[in-house]
Amino acid sequence: MCVDPNSHHRFRKYENLILDLEINRPEQVWVSDITYIGKRDNPCYLSLVTDAYSKKIMGYFVANNLNTRSSIMALKMALKQRKYSHLQLIHHSDRGIQYCANEYQEELIKNKLSCSMTQNSDPYENAIAERINGILKQEFNIDKYNQGAKITNQIIKESVTIYNEIRPHYSNYMLTPNQMHSQNKTKMRTYKTKNSSKNVFTTV
């Protein structure tokens, strides 16, 4: 289950820049999301930043709250891992207060990232982020442990390492995220929804 941050807030919302965009290289688009993990009596929240082309998890952070700082920490980790910092990069997310907050937007501006956001509740507008959440929960079982943030962070760290280095993706023509991220020759797979002519990025 993904966290659905309240989008009814005073901060500016941004338009969706990736609806008709052809993604053909790493670090062209990053997708960010927050998902709930753990048990309700001991909740943790996982902030993720994932490269849309390679499906590589670039940054993550686990906290026991939904503060903007947690999302910023995941973003800062992602920025430290950039390989193509000279190229233009779009940051895409939902319209949650964490991403619209002044502190988060200042971090994007400082690092020259363009801001893109979903426009409605259609899950396909942030499908890659949703799918990565599902992979971590269903395949890596990160959601079954009832631990504090420190231990959960270690579990996430190990899971992300295996995910990035070992797990192949169908959309990557069976390359791992790290392998896909190291090149730009392979065209990522897409499919079309029944009721839409728009391409949707497949991530399994």
Secondary structure, DSSP 8 states (H G I E B T S, - for coil): -B------SSS-----S-TT----STTSEEEEEEEEEEETTEEEEEEEEEETTT--EEEEEEESS--HHHHHHHHHHHHHT-S-TTS-EEEEE-S-HHHHSHHHHHHHHHTTEEEEE--SS-GGGGHHHHHHHHHHHHTS-TTS----HHHHHHHHHHHHHHHHHT--BGGGTTB-HHHHHT-S-S---EEE-TT-SSEEE---
